[in-house]
Amino acid sequence: MQHLPPPPRRGGLVDPGTNLPPKKKKAAARPSTTKQRPSTPRRYPEADTSLWTEALFGAEILILHATPVYYGLGVPRGDSSAVVIIPGFLGTDLYLTELYAWLGRIGYRPYFSGIGINAECPNLLIQRRLNQTIDQALAETGRKIHLIGHSLGGVIARSLAGARPKDVASVTTLAAPIRGTVANRAVLHAAEAVRLRILEEHGRGVLPDCYTGRCTCNFLDSLRRKVPDSMVETAIYTRHDGIVDWRYCMTMNPEVDVEVPGTHIGMAFNPAAYTIVAERLASAQSTK
């Protein structure tokens, strides 16, 4: 594999990129009465990954069911605190059912995100859905919550942690491109299609650069904030990621970053990741 320098620390669904030519100065634009159209898509860096490797995630599900950790053996027990889990790009809570059930078995109170399909402006998802879920979890447990997000869900989880530091005890990201996305070409095309749909559906209800790293909404502002020292942060990644460049899933802090074998999709069913999650949740208990 070709070794590249560490990626720049950027927030957002897609990285603005540093290979773009410098912008030329333009004359002042005249007022126009024509309907504003979505901006022309820009080229973003593509990850040199193979989607075919992601077909192995089925094996990870079978392996998970054959390991003691799946049954709650050999991992620290929970303290009945709430854990909100957030699905990845184009995913729903349904595929996180295994993780949800496992968290309950080891002594936590899991909550699905309730966001529906993760193909919407993250800022709107947080304001309209996730904040309600978090408020419910806080009210029902009476203590700080934990956030676990897979892929884009991890990016959203980290943004939430930055926006609500007093309510969050820990944030764990699973194969989440928290430093800016360099993804497989097919994923970038799908993200651009979602971006155009968002602009068409919401119009002036969202910013023109919604669903890009150039957006200036509250979501990206929160994502760029440093996670407080009082909060336990964990970034789990795999070098065999077939969706995004795994180097963008790291914080570059060795105390936070943890590597596991497996695939991007399979991270939601990865027994090694489950073991780390249990240990980090228990660590967050001790810091309260």
N, C-alpha and C positions, 0 to 999 in steps of 0.2 A: 504493500500500500504506500502510496506517495505521502510523504510527511509534509504537512503544511503548517505554517505558523498558527498559533492559537487564534480562534476567531475573535473579532472585536466584540466587546461587551455591549450588546444592543438588545433592546426589548422589542417585542412585537411579533405578529404572526409570521411575517416575512422580513428578512433583513434588507435594508435599503440598498446594500451593496456598495462596494468601494470601487468597482470597475466601470462605473458609469462615467461618461465624458463630462467635463465641467459644463455647467449651465451657462448659456450665453445670455447677455443682458437683452431684454426685450423692451420695445417701446411700450409706453403706458397704454393699457387696453382701453378701448372705448366702450361705453355702456352698450349692452346688447339686450334686445328683447327676445332673442331666440332661446329655446329651451336648452338648459344645460345638460350635456351628455356626460356619461362616465368618462373619466380620464383614460387615455390610451394606456394599456398595460405596459409596464416596464419589464425589462429582462432582469431576472434575479439569478444568483448563483444556483446551479443545480448540483445535487449530491451525486457522487459516483457510487450509487447503490443499486442493488438488484432486488426488485420486488419478488422475484421467485423464491428467495430465501425465506420470505414471510410465510410461505406455505407450510413451513415446519412448526408453526404455532400449535397445530393440532396435536403434535407429539408432546408439546409442553403441557397441555391439558391432561393428557394421559399420565405423564410423569408426576404431575402435581397430585393426582388422586392416589398415587402409589407411595407417596412420601409421608412420614410421620407428621411433618409440619401442617399438612392439610387438616389433620384431625386435632390440631392444637397441642401436639406432643413436642416437648423439648423447646418450647418458646415461652417467654415471659407472659404472665396473665395480665389482662387488662383491668382497669379500675372503673368500668362502666361509663367512662367518658364518651362523648360523641365523636364519631369519625364521619366526615362528609366526603364522599367519593365522587369524582367528576370525570366523565368520559371524554375521549379524544375526538378529534376532527371527524365529522360525519357519523359519530357513534352516539348511542343512547345508553341510558343506565342499564339496559337489559344485559349487555355483555359483561357488566361488572357484577353480575349476580354471584359468581363464585367468590369474589373478593368480599362482597357484602356478607355472605353467609359465614365465611371464614372469620371475619372480624367479630361477628357475634359469638362464634364458638370459642374464641380466645378471651372473651370477657369485655368487649366494647359494645357500644350502642351505635350501630352503623346507620347512616342516612344516605339515601340516593340523592343526587343533586336536584332532580326534578326539572331539569332544563329542557327535556325533550331531545330533539336532534341537535347535536353541536355543530350547527351550520348557520350561525347567526352572529351579529355584532356582539363580541364578548362583553362590551360595556352594557348592552341591553340585557344580555343573559344574567349578568350580575345584579343589575338594578331590579329586574322584573321577576327573577326566579331564585337565584342563589342566595341573595340576602334574606329572603323569606325563609329558606331552608335553614340557614345559619341561625336566624333569630329563633326559629322553632327549637333547634337543637340546644341553644343556650338556655331557653326557658324550661325545657324539659329535663335537662341534666344539671343546671345550676353551676356549671363550670366551663372553663375554656374548652374549645373544640380542637380537633385535629383535622387537617385537610390532606387528602391524597388525590392527586390528579394524574391521569394517564395521557401522554402525548400533549395535545393542545389543552386538555383538561389540567395538566400540570402547570402550564403557563397561566391559565386562569386562576388556579389555586395559589400560585405565588403572587399574582396581582392582588388577590383577596387578602393574603397575609400582609401585604404592604399597606392595604387600605384599612384593615381592621386588626392591628397588632395587639390590642388589648383583649380581643376575643379569641385569639388563636394561640394554641400551645405549641403546635408543630405543623410543618408543611413538608410533605414528601412528594417528589415528582418522579414519575416513571417514564423514562425515555421521552422527556419533555424538552423541546428545543427552546430553553429559557433564555438563550443568548442570541436569538435570531435564527430564523429557519433557513437552512440550506437543505432542500429536500429533493426527492426524486421528481423527475419532470412531470410524471402523471399526477403527483400530489399537488405540485404548483399549478398545474392547469385546473385541477378541481377547485383549489383555493381561489383562483381568479374567477371561476364561474360563480362561486358562492359570493365573492365580493360584488360582482356585477348585479347579482340578484338582490343583495342587501341594498345597494344604491337605488335600484329600481323600485323596490318595495317601500323603503323608508324615505327616499328623497332627501329633503332638508332635515329629516329627523336624525340623520347621522352625518358625520363629517365626510368631505369628499375623499379623503384618504383612508376611510374606514377599512379595516381588515388588512392593513399594511403596517409596516414598521414606521411609516411617516405620519401616522395618525397622532393627534395631540389630545385624545380623549382621556378621561379619568383612568380607564383601564391601563393604558400604557404608562401613565404617570405613576400609578401604584406599582406597576411591574418594575420600574426603574429604581424604586426605593430599596434601600438596604434592609434585609431581614434583621430584625432586632436580635441582639445577643441572647435575650431571654427566651427566644423561640428556637426550638430544635428544627434545623433545616437538613433535609436529605435529598440528594439528587442521584437516583439510580439510573444507570445507563448500560448499554451493551454495544460492543464494537462490531457486532454482527447486524446492526440495525439496517434494515432494508428500506426504510422510509425516509429518515432524516440523517444528516451527518451527525454521528454520535458525539463529536467534539463540541457541538452546540448544545448538548444536553448536560454539560458540566458547568460547575461554578468556578472551577480552577482552584477550589479550596479542598485539599486532600482530606480534611476532617468532615467534609460534607459529601463529596463525590464517592460513589461506590459502584464498582463495575461488577456485572453478573453476566454469565453466558446466556444466550437466547436470542429471540427476535424482538422486533419492535411491538408487533401486535401481541405476541405471547407474553409480554411483560405483565399483562393483567392476570396471567395464570402461572407465573414463574415461581417455583418453590424457593429458589434462592432469594428472589426479591421479597417474597412473603416473610422469610426468616428475618431479613434486614428490617422490614417494616415493623415486625413485632418488637425487635430490639430497640428500634428508634422511638417507637411509641412509649415503651417502658422507660426509656431515657428521659422523655419529655415529662413523664410522671414525676421523676425524681427532681426535676428542676422547678416544680410548682412551689 
